[in-house]
Amino acid sequence: MSIKCLKTIINDEAEYVKDDIITNITKEEAERLIKLKVAIKINDKFKRSKQDLKKVYANKYKRNKFAELEGGYEF
């Protein structure tokens, strides 16, 4: 779970200012900060469903096959 700070958040380890994104946080702590209205939950850009990943890989495979047929390779 990732959150975006709406206000300055200070803890023992670090200080986060407005608009900072915190990714290394426990779910319980994130929910507590959201409940206090000092942060909002954001979508994790690296977490995708298996179906989304299959689409990405399928499209990449098609592009690579097309490049191979044209005489070049795409990496």
N, C-alpha and C positions, 0 to 999 in steps of 0.2 A: 504494500500500500504506500502511496506517495501523497504528500500534502503540500499545499502552497501556503506560505505564511501571509496573513493579512495584517499582522502587527509584529513588532519585535518579540522574539521568543528567546529567552535565556535559560540554559540549563547548565549542569556541571561541566559538560564536555565542550559546548560551543554556543555561539550566539548567532541567531538567524534574524535577518531583517526582513522587512516587507518585501514580498514577491520572491523570496528564496524558496527553493523546492527542496523538501526533505524526503529522501528516499530510504534511508537506513533507520527506520522507526518501526516499533512494534505496532500491531493493530490496535491494541488497547490504548497505548499512548496517543496514537493518531486520533482515535475516537474521542479521547478526553480533550484534546486540543480543539477538535471540531466542535464539541459540545460547548466549550468555553468561547467559541466564536473568534478565535485568534488564527484559525487555519481553515482551509477548505480541502476536500478530497479532490484529487485530480486523477485522470486516467494514466496508468503506467504505459508509457509508449513502447516498452519492450515486452509487455505481456499481451499476447494475442491468442485468440482461440485457435484450436487445431485446424478448423476449417479455413480461417484466414491464412494460416501458414501454408496450407495445401495449395491455395490459390496463388500465393506468391511464388512458391516453388514451381507450380505448373506453368505459370507465365514465364519464369526464367528459363525453364526447360524448352519451351516453345521458341523463345528468342535465340537460345543457343543452337537449337536444331536448324533454325532458319539461317543463322550465320554460318553454320557448318555447310549447308547446302550452297550458300553463296561463295564459299571458299575462304571464309574467315571464321575466327572463333571469338566469342565474347566471354570475358572472365569477370 
